[in-house]
């Protein structure tokens, strides 16, 4: 089961992913062509509905033509010292 803190992280990640895509004015179709990640999955990530695997994170970065660390360069919105529970 996913914790409330993890839900917050997924939402924030999704907002960040969507922002990066929109800054490049990428359509879902073009992002799919570049990354190989299914459009339906991209939408789920943007909406914070599911978490991408490590390999998918790499594919998303390739699709955005950025270093993978940029995908994780956002305000997570939680205090990690308190754990994820």
C-alpha positions in Angstrom: 0.0 0.0 0.0 1.3 3.5 -0.8 1.6 6.0 2.0 0.3 9.6 1.9 3.8 10.9 1.7 4.5 8.7 -1.3 1.3 10.0 -3.0 2.6 13.5 -2.5 5.9 12.6 -4.1 4.2 11.0 -7.1 2.0 14.1 -7.6 5.0 16.4 -7.4 7.0 14.2 -9.8 4.1 14.2 -12.2 3.8 18.0 -12.1 7.6 18.3 -12.7 7.5 15.8 -15.6 4.6 17.6 -17.2 6.4 21.0 -16.8 9.5 19.6 -18.5 7.5 18.3 -21.4 5.5 21.5 -21.8 8.7 23.7 -21.7 9.8 21.8 -24.8 6.3 22.0 -26.3 6.3 18.3 -26.8 3.1 16.6 -27.7 2.4 13.2 -26.2 2.9 11.6 -29.6 6.4 13.2 -30.0 7.3 12.3 -26.4 6.3 8.7 -27.1 8.4 8.7 -30.3 11.5 10.0 -28.5 11.2 7.9 -25.3 9.4 4.7 -26.3 7.2 5.2 -23.2 3.5 4.6 -23.9 1.3 7.7 -23.9 -1.1 6.3 -21.4 1.7 5.6 -19.0 3.1 9.1 -19.4 -0.3 10.5 -18.5 -0.4 8.2 -15.4 3.0 9.5 -14.3 1.9 13.1 -14.9 -1.2 12.6 -12.8 0.8 10.9 -10.0 -1.2 7.7 -10.5 1.8 5.4 -10.7 5.5 5.3 -10.3 7.9 4.7 -13.2 10.6 2.1 -13.0 14.2 3.0 -13.1 14.6 2.1 -16.8 11.4 4.1 -17.6 13.0 7.1 -15.8 15.9 6.8 -18.1 13.7 6.5 -21.1 11.7 9.6 -20.0 15.0 11.5 -19.7 16.1 10.4 -23.2 12.7 11.6 -24.5 13.2 15.0 -22.9 16.9 15.1 -24.0 18.0 15.8 -20.4 20.2 14.1 -17.8 18.1 11.7 -15.6 19.0 13.7 -12.5 16.9 16.6 -13.8 13.8 14.4 -13.5 14.4 14.2 -9.8 15.4 17.9 -9.4 12.1 19.1 -7.8 10.6 19.9 -4.4 9.4 16.6 -3.1 7.2 18.3 -0.5 8.0 16.1 2.4 10.5 15.8 5.3 12.7 12.8 4.5 14.1 12.7 8.0 10.7 11.6 9.2 10.6 8.6 6.8 7.9 7.8 4.3 5.2 6.4 6.6 
